[in-house]
Amino acid sequence: MPDDLRRGLREIEAVVERVEVAWAERATQPAIRREVQGGKRVLVVYGRNDEAREKVGRFLSKLGLDPIFLDEEAAQGRTLIEKLEDQVSPVFAVVLMDG
């Protein structure tokens, strides 16, 4: 694995760790708990880094959330935008940016 990819994965892991800590601290707050319980679908937007995509998906699942990856949704003749519009409104979105 190239050094730049290894470095990028370490950065993602550090962010995931910080998010886990922040989530654990905030999840006890009633407003956050209600928001998550009200809707567990999280739209995940990503580029070409499949490893980061899988890691974020597993992390969201561990939190009891339902990650949505539009490429896994049946197209049924719809465009990407139409597939997005047809989704039940997600409460959150995660955008992974890679270079």
C-alpha positions in Angstrom: 0.0 0.0 0.0 1.5 3.4 -1.0 2.5 5.7 1.9 0.1 8.5 0.9 -2.8 6.0 1.1 -1.6 4.7 4.4 -1.3 8.2 5.7 -4.8 9.0 4.5 -6.2 6.0 6.2 -4.5 6.9 9.5 -6.1 10.4 9.2 -9.6 8.9 8.6 -9.1 6.6 11.6 -8.2 9.6 13.8 -11.3 11.4 12.6 -13.5 8.3 13.3 -12.0 8.0 16.7 -12.7 11.7 17.5 -16.3 11.3 16.2 -16.8 8.2 18.3 -15.8 10.1 21.4 -17.9 13.2 20.5 -20.8 10.9 19.7 -20.6 9.1 23.0 -20.5 12.4 24.9 -23.4 14.0 22.9 -25.6 10.9 22.5 -26.8 11.2 26.1 -28.2 14.7 25.4 -32.0 14.3 24.9 -32.2 16.4 21.6 -29.5 14.4 19.9 -31.0 11.1 21.1 -34.5 12.1 19.8 -33.0 13.1 16.4 -31.2 9.8 15.9 -34.2 7.8 17.1 -36.5 9.7 14.7 -34.4 8.8 11.7 -31.5 6.5 11.4 -30.7 6.8 7.7 -27.4 8.5 6.9 -26.5 9.3 3.3 -22.9 8.5 2.6 -21.3 10.4 -0.4 -17.9 9.1 -1.4 -15.3 9.1 -4.2 -13.1 6.2 -5.2 -11.7 5.2 -1.8 -13.7 1.9 -1.2 -11.8 1.1 2.0 -12.7 4.5 3.6 -16.3 3.9 2.4 -16.5 0.5 4.1 -15.0 1.8 7.3 -17.4 4.7 7.5 -20.3 2.3 6.8 -19.3 -0.1 9.5 -18.8 2.8 12.0 -22.3 4.2 11.2 -23.8 0.7 11.7 -22.0 0.3 15.0 -23.8 3.5 16.1 -27.1 1.9 15.2 -27.5 4.0 12.1 -28.4 2.9 8.6 -25.9 4.0 6.0 -27.3 4.7 2.5 -24.9 4.1 -0.5 -26.8 5.2 -3.6 -24.8 2.9 -5.8 -26.2 0.0 -3.9 -29.8 1.1 -4.5 -31.6 -0.4 -7.4 -31.6 2.0 -10.3 -34.9 1.0 -11.9 -34.2 3.3 -14.8 -33.7 6.3 -12.5 -30.8 8.8 -12.6 -28.6 9.3 -9.5 -30.5 12.5 -8.7 -33.8 10.6 -9.0 -32.6 7.9 -6.7 -31.6 10.5 -4.2 -35.0 12.2 -4.4 -36.7 8.9 -3.8 -34.9 8.2 -0.6 -36.7 8.7 2.7 -35.1 11.9 4.0 -31.9 11.1 5.8 -31.2 12.8 9.1 -27.5 13.1 8.4 -25.1 13.0 5.5 -21.4 12.0 5.6 -19.2 13.2 2.7 -15.8 11.5 2.1 -13.5 13.6 0.1 -10.4 12.0 -1.4 -7.8 13.4 -3.7 
